[in-house]
Amino acid sequence: MKQIMDNVRKAAPLIHNITNYVTVTDVANALLACGGSPIMADDSGEAEEITSICPG
């Protein structure tokens, strides 16, 4: 698990989240704590563009 977390922190991946307004802060904070870089976009018109810049 340590190796996995080290790899995530090193990569700091951009992670596209589709969540509700009640949990958006908690989800973003959890991802930040794990070393990710959250992006929260709720417009379905942005999904393709945002997904294309997130690592696969």
PDB file of N, CA, C and O in Angstrom:
ATOM      1  N   MET A   1       0.827  -1.186   0.000  1.00  0.00           N
ATOM      2  CA  MET A   1       0.000   0.000   0.000  1.00  0.00           C
ATOM      3  C   MET A   1       0.873   1.253   0.000  1.00  0.00           C
ATOM      4  O   MET A   1       0.545   2.239  -0.660  1.00  0.00           O
ATOM      5  N   LYS A   2       1.976   1.219   0.733  1.00  0.00           N
ATOM      6  CA  LYS A   2       2.849   2.385   0.764  1.00  0.00           C
ATOM      7  C   LYS A   2       3.377   2.705  -0.630  1.00  0.00           C
ATOM      8  O   LYS A   2       3.438   3.869  -1.026  1.00  0.00           O
ATOM      9  N   GLN A   3       3.757   1.671  -1.367  1.00  0.00           N
ATOM     10  CA  GLN A   3       4.268   1.874  -2.729  1.00  0.00           C
ATOM     11  C   GLN A   3       3.196   2.504  -3.620  1.00  0.00           C
ATOM     12  O   GLN A   3       3.492   3.393  -4.418  1.00  0.00           O
ATOM     13  N   ILE A   4       1.980   2.050  -3.485  1.00  0.00           N
ATOM     14  CA  ILE A   4       0.874   2.600  -4.278  1.00  0.00           C
ATOM     15  C   ILE A   4       0.677   4.075  -3.952  1.00  0.00           C
ATOM     16  O   ILE A   4       0.565   4.902  -4.857  1.00  0.00           O
ATOM     17  N   MET A   5       0.634   4.404  -2.675  1.00  0.00           N
ATOM     18  CA  MET A   5       0.432   5.795  -2.274  1.00  0.00           C
ATOM     19  C   MET A   5       1.602   6.673  -2.708  1.00  0.00           C
ATOM     20  O   MET A   5       1.398   7.815  -3.118  1.00  0.00           O
ATOM     21  N   ASP A   6       2.815   6.154  -2.623  1.00  0.00           N
ATOM     22  CA  ASP A   6       3.985   6.908  -3.091  1.00  0.00           C
ATOM     23  C   ASP A   6       3.876   7.187  -4.591  1.00  0.00           C
ATOM     24  O   ASP A   6       4.190   8.285  -5.051  1.00  0.00           O
ATOM     25  N   ASN A   7       3.434   6.193  -5.340  1.00  0.00           N
ATOM     26  CA  ASN A   7       3.273   6.370  -6.788  1.00  0.00           C
ATOM     27  C   ASN A   7       2.201   7.411  -7.115  1.00  0.00           C
ATOM     28  O   ASN A   7       2.374   8.221  -8.026  1.00  0.00           O
ATOM     29  N   VAL A   8       1.106   7.386  -6.376  1.00  0.00           N
ATOM     30  CA  VAL A   8       0.042   8.371  -6.601  1.00  0.00           C
ATOM     31  C   VAL A   8       0.551   9.769  -6.283  1.00  0.00           C
ATOM     32  O   VAL A   8       0.323  10.708  -7.046  1.00  0.00           O
ATOM     33  N   ARG A   9       1.233   9.905  -5.163  1.00  0.00           N
ATOM     34  CA  ARG A   9       1.746  11.229  -4.780  1.00  0.00           C
ATOM     35  C   ARG A   9       2.772  11.745  -5.777  1.00  0.00           C
ATOM     36  O   ARG A   9       2.833  12.945  -6.045  1.00  0.00           O
ATOM     37  N   LYS A  10       3.576  10.844  -6.324  1.00  0.00           N
ATOM     38  CA  LYS A  10       4.583  11.242  -7.303  1.00  0.00           C
ATOM     39  C   LYS A  10       3.921  11.705  -8.608  1.00  0.00           C
ATOM     40  O   LYS A  10       4.353  12.684  -9.217  1.00  0.00           O
ATOM     41  N   ALA A  11       2.883  11.002  -9.025  1.00  0.00           N
ATOM     42  CA  ALA A  11       2.209  11.319 -10.282  1.00  0.00           C
ATOM     43  C   ALA A  11       1.232  12.481 -10.143  1.00  0.00           C
ATOM     44  O   ALA A  11       0.992  13.208 -11.108  1.00  0.00           O
ATOM     45  N   ALA A  12       0.663  12.664  -8.942  1.00  0.00           N
ATOM     46  CA  ALA A  12      -0.370  13.684  -8.693  1.00  0.00           C
ATOM     47  C   ALA A  12      -1.383  13.734  -9.836  1.00  0.00           C
ATOM     48  O   ALA A  12      -1.544  14.771 -10.479  1.00  0.00           O
ATOM     49  N   PRO A  13      -2.072  12.606 -10.093  1.00  0.00           N
ATOM     50  CA  PRO A  13      -2.963  12.550 -11.251  1.00  0.00           C
ATOM     51  C   PRO A  13      -4.166  13.488 -11.134  1.00  0.00           C
ATOM     52  O   PRO A  13      -4.717  13.691 -10.052  1.00  0.00           O
ATOM     53  N   LEU A  14      -4.548  14.042 -12.254  1.00  0.00           N
ATOM     54  CA  LEU A  14      -5.773  14.830 -12.347  1.00  0.00           C
ATOM     55  C   LEU A  14      -6.930  13.847 -12.408  1.00  0.00           C
ATOM     56  O   LEU A  14      -6.957  12.972 -13.273  1.00  0.00           O
ATOM     57  N   ILE A  15      -7.872  13.979 -11.509  1.00  0.00           N
ATOM     58  CA  ILE A  15      -8.978  13.031 -11.403  1.00  0.00           C
ATOM     59  C   ILE A  15     -10.292  13.768 -11.570  1.00  0.00           C
ATOM     60  O   ILE A  15     -10.643  14.635 -10.770  1.00  0.00           O
ATOM     61  N   HIS A  16     -11.017  13.409 -12.628  1.00  0.00           N
ATOM     62  CA  HIS A  16     -12.313  14.027 -12.919  1.00  0.00           C
ATOM     63  C   HIS A  16     -13.379  13.384 -12.043  1.00  0.00           C
ATOM     64  O   HIS A  16     -13.534  12.163 -12.027  1.00  0.00           O
ATOM     65  N   ASN A  17     -14.103  14.212 -11.322  1.00  0.00           N
ATOM     66  CA  ASN A  17     -15.149  13.741 -10.419  1.00  0.00           C
ATOM     67  C   ASN A  17     -16.501  14.267 -10.844  1.00  0.00           C
ATOM     68  O   ASN A  17     -16.656  15.442 -11.177  1.00  0.00           O
ATOM     69  N   ILE A  18     -17.453  13.396 -10.828  1.00  0.00           N
ATOM     70  CA  ILE A  18     -18.845  13.801 -11.019  1.00  0.00           C
ATOM     71  C   ILE A  18     -19.541  13.392  -9.728  1.00  0.00           C
ATOM     72  O   ILE A  18     -19.769  12.207  -9.485  1.00  0.00           O
ATOM     73  N   THR A  19     -19.870  14.357  -8.922  1.00  0.00           N
ATOM     74  CA  THR A  19     -20.463  14.071  -7.620  1.00  0.00           C
ATOM     75  C   THR A  19     -21.549  15.111  -7.340  1.00  0.00           C
ATOM     76  O   THR A  19     -21.765  16.022  -8.139  1.00  0.00           O
ATOM     77  N   ASN A  20     -22.208  14.973  -6.235  1.00  0.00           N
ATOM     78  CA  ASN A  20     -23.261  15.933  -5.908  1.00  0.00           C
ATOM     79  C   ASN A  20     -22.682  17.067  -5.061  1.00  0.00           C
ATOM     80  O   ASN A  20     -21.556  16.981  -4.570  1.00  0.00           O
ATOM     81  N   TYR A  21     -23.462  18.117  -4.902  1.00  0.00           N
ATOM     82  CA  TYR A  21     -22.971  19.296  -4.197  1.00  0.00           C
ATOM     83  C   TYR A  21     -22.784  19.060  -2.698  1.00  0.00           C
ATOM     84  O   TYR A  21     -22.057  19.805  -2.041  1.00  0.00           O
ATOM     85  N   VAL A  22     -23.429  18.038  -2.159  1.00  0.00           N
ATOM     86  CA  VAL A  22     -23.309  17.758  -0.731  1.00  0.00           C
ATOM     87  C   VAL A  22     -21.937  17.166  -0.419  1.00  0.00           C
ATOM     88  O   VAL A  22     -21.349  17.479   0.617  1.00  0.00           O
ATOM     89  N   THR A  23     -21.424  16.314  -1.305  1.00  0.00           N
ATOM     90  CA  THR A  23     -20.180  15.598  -1.018  1.00  0.00           C
ATOM     91  C   THR A  23     -18.955  16.145  -1.747  1.00  0.00           C
ATOM     92  O   THR A  23     -17.853  15.633  -1.552  1.00  0.00           O
ATOM     93  N   VAL A  24     -19.118  17.155  -2.568  1.00  0.00           N
ATOM     94  CA  VAL A  24     -18.023  17.614  -3.419  1.00  0.00           C
ATOM     95  C   VAL A  24     -16.780  18.017  -2.614  1.00  0.00           C
ATOM     96  O   VAL A  24     -15.664  17.696  -3.022  1.00  0.00           O
ATOM     97  N   THR A  25     -16.940  18.691  -1.517  1.00  0.00           N
ATOM     98  CA  THR A  25     -15.795  19.112  -0.706  1.00  0.00           C
ATOM     99  C   THR A  25     -15.105  17.917  -0.065  1.00  0.00           C
ATOM    100  O   THR A  25     -13.876  17.844  -0.045  1.00  0.00           O
ATOM    101  N   ASP A  26     -15.886  16.985   0.456  1.00  0.00           N
ATOM    102  CA  ASP A  26     -15.304  15.797   1.081  1.00  0.00           C
ATOM    103  C   ASP A  26     -14.528  14.959   0.066  1.00  0.00           C
ATOM    104  O   ASP A  26     -13.429  14.488   0.355  1.00  0.00           O
ATOM    105  N   VAL A  27     -15.099  14.777  -1.116  1.00  0.00           N
ATOM    106  CA  VAL A  27     -14.434  13.990  -2.152  1.00  0.00           C
ATOM    107  C   VAL A  27     -13.136  14.675  -2.586  1.00  0.00           C
ATOM    108  O   VAL A  27     -12.100  14.022  -2.707  1.00  0.00           O
ATOM    109  N   ALA A  28     -13.190  15.974  -2.818  1.00  0.00           N
ATOM    110  CA  ALA A  28     -11.990  16.715  -3.224  1.00  0.00           C
ATOM    111  C   ALA A  28     -10.917  16.641  -2.139  1.00  0.00           C
ATOM    112  O   ALA A  28      -9.745  16.430  -2.449  1.00  0.00           O
ATOM    113  N   ASN A  29     -11.296  16.810  -0.889  1.00  0.00           N
ATOM    114  CA  ASN A  29     -10.325  16.758   0.207  1.00  0.00           C
ATOM    115  C   ASN A  29      -9.712  15.367   0.360  1.00  0.00           C
ATOM    116  O   ASN A  29      -8.519  15.247   0.642  1.00  0.00           O
ATOM    117  N   ALA A  30     -10.507  14.325   0.179  1.00  0.00           N
ATOM    118  CA  ALA A  30      -9.982  12.968   0.265  1.00  0.00           C
ATOM    119  C   ALA A  30      -8.961  12.718  -0.843  1.00  0.00           C
ATOM    120  O   ALA A  30      -7.910  12.125  -0.599  1.00  0.00           O
ATOM    121  N   LEU A  31      -9.267  13.164  -2.047  1.00  0.00           N
ATOM    122  CA  LEU A  31      -8.325  12.991  -3.152  1.00  0.00           C
ATOM    123  C   LEU A  31      -7.047  13.797  -2.937  1.00  0.00           C
ATOM    124  O   LEU A  31      -5.954  13.314  -3.232  1.00  0.00           O
ATOM    125  N   LEU A  32      -7.175  14.997  -2.435  1.00  0.00           N
ATOM    126  CA  LEU A  32      -5.991  15.806  -2.132  1.00  0.00           C
ATOM    127  C   LEU A  32      -5.132  15.124  -1.066  1.00  0.00           C
ATOM    128  O   LEU A  32      -3.905  15.109  -1.169  1.00  0.00           O
ATOM    129  N   ALA A  33      -5.773  14.567  -0.052  1.00  0.00           N
ATOM    130  CA  ALA A  33      -5.041  13.885   1.018  1.00  0.00           C
ATOM    131  C   ALA A  33      -4.291  12.660   0.500  1.00  0.00           C
ATOM    132  O   ALA A  33      -3.254  12.283   1.047  1.00  0.00           O
ATOM    133  N   CYS A  34      -4.816  12.046  -0.550  1.00  0.00           N
ATOM    134  CA  CYS A  34      -4.157  10.873  -1.149  1.00  0.00           C
ATOM    135  C   CYS A  34      -3.094  11.256  -2.164  1.00  0.00           C
ATOM    136  O   CYS A  34      -2.341  10.399  -2.625  1.00  0.00           O
ATOM    137  N   GLY A  35      -3.024  12.528  -2.517  1.00  0.00           N
ATOM    138  CA  GLY A  35      -2.014  12.973  -3.466  1.00  0.00           C
ATOM    139  C   GLY A  35      -2.537  13.224  -4.856  1.00  0.00           C
ATOM    140  O   GLY A  35      -1.763  13.540  -5.760  1.00  0.00           O
ATOM    141  N   GLY A  36      -3.827  13.092  -5.046  1.00  0.00           N
ATOM    142  CA  GLY A  36      -4.425  13.351  -6.353  1.00  0.00           C
ATOM    143  C   GLY A  36      -4.711  14.825  -6.554  1.00  0.00           C
ATOM    144  O   GLY A  36      -4.545  15.638  -5.644  1.00  0.00           O
ATOM    145  N   SER A  37      -5.137  15.149  -7.741  1.00  0.00           N
ATOM    146  CA  SER A  37      -5.498  16.518  -8.077  1.00  0.00           C
ATOM    147  C   SER A  37      -6.916  16.501  -8.648  1.00  0.00           C
ATOM    148  O   SER A  37      -7.106  16.260  -9.840  1.00  0.00           O
ATOM    149  N   PRO A  38      -7.908  16.755  -7.795  1.00  0.00           N
ATOM    150  CA  PRO A  38      -9.296  16.630  -8.246  1.00  0.00           C
ATOM    151  C   PRO A  38      -9.749  17.797  -9.113  1.00  0.00           C
ATOM    152  O   PRO A  38      -9.344  18.943  -8.919  1.00  0.00           O
ATOM    153  N   ILE A  39     -10.596  17.468 -10.068  1.00  0.00           N
ATOM    154  CA  ILE A  39     -11.290  18.495 -10.828  1.00  0.00           C
ATOM    155  C   ILE A  39     -12.769  18.149 -10.751  1.00  0.00           C
ATOM    156  O   ILE A  39     -13.165  17.019 -11.035  1.00  0.00           O
ATOM    157  N   MET A  40     -13.570  19.109 -10.373  1.00  0.00           N
ATOM    158  CA  MET A  40     -15.001  18.902 -10.211  1.00  0.00           C
ATOM    159  C   MET A  40     -15.724  19.708 -11.279  1.00  0.00           C
ATOM    160  O   MET A  40     -15.695  20.938 -11.273  1.00  0.00           O
ATOM    161  N   ALA A  41     -16.356  19.019 -12.172  1.00  0.00           N
ATOM    162  CA  ALA A  41     -17.112  19.682 -13.227  1.00  0.00           C
ATOM    163  C   ALA A  41     -18.441  18.963 -13.362  1.00  0.00           C
ATOM    164  O   ALA A  41     -18.475  17.744 -13.534  1.00  0.00           O
ATOM    165  N   ASP A  42     -19.521  19.698 -13.285  1.00  0.00           N
ATOM    166  CA  ASP A  42     -20.830  19.052 -13.336  1.00  0.00           C
ATOM    167  C   ASP A  42     -21.577  19.304 -14.636  1.00  0.00           C
ATOM    168  O   ASP A  42     -22.720  18.869 -14.777  1.00  0.00           O
ATOM    169  N   ASP A  43     -20.969  19.988 -15.577  1.00  0.00           N
ATOM    170  CA  ASP A  43     -21.585  20.237 -16.869  1.00  0.00           C
ATOM    171  C   ASP A  43     -21.274  19.071 -17.798  1.00  0.00           C
ATOM    172  O   ASP A  43     -20.109  18.824 -18.109  1.00  0.00           O
ATOM    173  N   SER A  44     -22.288  18.359 -18.238  1.00  0.00           N
ATOM    174  CA  SER A  44     -22.057  17.193 -19.091  1.00  0.00           C
ATOM    175  C   SER A  44     -21.368  17.576 -20.397  1.00  0.00           C
ATOM    176  O   SER A  44     -20.727  16.731 -21.021  1.00  0.00           O
ATOM    177  N   GLY A  45     -21.486  18.814 -20.816  1.00  0.00           N
ATOM    178  CA  GLY A  45     -20.819  19.285 -22.023  1.00  0.00           C
ATOM    179  C   GLY A  45     -19.308  19.362 -21.866  1.00  0.00           C
ATOM    180  O   GLY A  45     -18.589  19.409 -22.865  1.00  0.00           O
ATOM    181  N   GLU A  46     -18.813  19.376 -20.637  1.00  0.00           N
ATOM    182  CA  GLU A  46     -17.376  19.438 -20.373  1.00  0.00           C
ATOM    183  C   GLU A  46     -16.738  18.067 -20.201  1.00  0.00           C
ATOM    184  O   GLU A  46     -15.512  17.955 -20.198  1.00  0.00           O
ATOM    185  N   ALA A  47     -17.540  17.035 -20.060  1.00  0.00           N
ATOM    186  CA  ALA A  47     -17.029  15.708 -19.712  1.00  0.00           C
ATOM    187  C   ALA A  47     -15.992  15.186 -20.701  1.00  0.00           C
ATOM    188  O   ALA A  47     -14.941  14.698 -20.287  1.00  0.00           O
ATOM    189  N   GLU A  48     -16.266  15.278 -21.975  1.00  0.00           N
ATOM    190  CA  GLU A  48     -15.324  14.748 -22.963  1.00  0.00           C
ATOM    191  C   GLU A  48     -13.988  15.483 -22.919  1.00  0.00           C
ATOM    192  O   GLU A  48     -12.930  14.855 -22.950  1.00  0.00           O
ATOM    193  N   GLU A  49     -14.036  16.808 -22.845  1.00  0.00           N
ATOM    194  CA  GLU A  49     -12.809  17.595 -22.807  1.00  0.00           C
ATOM    195  C   GLU A  49     -11.993  17.315 -21.546  1.00  0.00           C
ATOM    196  O   GLU A  49     -10.777  17.135 -21.612  1.00  0.00           O
ATOM    197  N   ILE A  50     -12.663  17.278 -20.409  1.00  0.00           N
ATOM    198  CA  ILE A  50     -11.970  17.056 -19.142  1.00  0.00           C
ATOM    199  C   ILE A  50     -11.393  15.637 -19.103  1.00  0.00           C
ATOM    200  O   ILE A  50     -10.250  15.444 -18.687  1.00  0.00           O
ATOM    201  N   THR A  51     -12.165  14.665 -19.527  1.00  0.00           N
ATOM    202  CA  THR A  51     -11.701  13.287 -19.520  1.00  0.00           C
ATOM    203  C   THR A  51     -10.482  13.121 -20.420  1.00  0.00           C
ATOM    204  O   THR A  51      -9.606  12.308 -20.126  1.00  0.00           O
ATOM    205  N   SER A  52     -10.414  13.877 -21.506  1.00  0.00           N
ATOM    206  CA  SER A  52      -9.295  13.744 -22.433  1.00  0.00           C
ATOM    207  C   SER A  52      -7.975  14.234 -21.833  1.00  0.00           C
ATOM    208  O   SER A  52      -6.906  13.823 -22.285  1.00  0.00           O
ATOM    209  N   ILE A  53      -8.033  15.108 -20.819  1.00  0.00           N
ATOM    210  CA  ILE A  53      -6.784  15.602 -20.217  1.00  0.00           C
ATOM    211  C   ILE A  53      -6.388  14.828 -18.963  1.00  0.00           C
ATOM    212  O   ILE A  53      -5.298  15.029 -18.426  1.00  0.00           O
ATOM    213  N   CYS A  54      -7.277  13.937 -18.491  1.00  0.00           N
ATOM    214  CA  CYS A  54      -6.966  13.107 -17.327  1.00  0.00           C
ATOM    215  C   CYS A  54      -6.151  11.903 -17.784  1.00  0.00           C
ATOM    216  O   CYS A  54      -6.434  11.310 -18.824  1.00  0.00           O
ATOM    217  N   PRO A  55      -5.142  11.550 -17.001  1.00  0.00           N
ATOM    218  CA  PRO A  55      -4.341  10.382 -17.406  1.00  0.00           C
ATOM    219  C   PRO A  55      -5.180   9.109 -17.398  1.00  0.00           C
ATOM    220  O   PRO A  55      -6.077   8.953 -16.569  1.00  0.00           O
ATOM    221  N   GLY A  56      -4.888   8.216 -18.310  1.00  0.00           N
ATOM    222  CA  GLY A  56      -5.675   6.991 -18.445  1.00  0.00           C
ATOM    223  C   GLY A  56      -5.116   5.900 -17.668  1.00  0.00           C
ATOM    224  O   GLY A  56      -5.661   4.796 -17.673  1.00  0.00           O
TER     225      GLY A  56
END
